[in-house]
Amino acid sequence: MNLVEKKDLALTITPPSYIFQQPSEFFQGSAERTLSEYMLAWKNQDWDKMASFTQKTWLDNETDPKGLLEVWYDFKTLKGFEITNVEKVSNVTTDITCIVQYEAITNQISKKQITARVVKETEAYTPNEQGQWGVNPTSAIKEIEID
């Protein structure tokens, strides 16, 4: 008769690590910095701050920008954010492609590609090189499934 020796088993669970680029990784006043601030506000579910990094024209058209952002993002817990491509469309428009990972209602991690349009404006409907970058949130909600 063979006896099986039982040893103490230690189960180690390592939570997945996610890349999350911080605003400090990008130049102050850059389109990339603005998108990074927008994403960090999403991660922190700070809808007021998130709205402050949106495009002036979009803000001008929305009666409740903070509320709309909350409706769009509240059920998605952002875990990862990484810029993968930056395309300068013009001196006042940049398309930034990034990968985001978030946990939604299903408790599963979704990995999506987003191309956010970031526009430099001095005020609504006034693109200008002297303006401030702002994320167009409508462009940022269009997601492509990855994996």
QUIQUIKA-V886270 format. One record per run of one state. SS is the DSSP state (hx for helix, st for strand, lp for the rest). FROM is the first residue (numbers start at 1). LEN is the number of residues. If there is no record, write none. Layout:
ss:SS from:FROM len:LEN
ss:SS from:FROM len:LEN
//
This chain:
ss:lp from:1 len:19
ss:st from:20 len:1
ss:lp from:21 len:2
ss:hx from:23 len:3
ss:lp from:26 len:5
ss:hx from:31 len:13
ss:lp from:44 len:3
ss:hx from:47 len:6
ss:lp from:53 len:1
ss:st from:54 len:1
ss:lp from:55 len:1
ss:hx from:56 len:6
ss:lp from:62 len:3
ss:hx from:65 len:9
ss:lp from:74 len:3
ss:st from:77 len:14
ss:lp from:91 len:2
ss:st from:93 len:11
ss:lp from:104 len:5
ss:st from:109 len:15
ss:lp from:124 len:2
ss:st from:126 len:2
ss:lp from:128 len:4
ss:st from:132 len:4
ss:lp from:136 len:1
ss:hx from:137 len:4
ss:lp from:141 len:2
ss:st from:143 len:3
ss:lp from:146 len:2
//
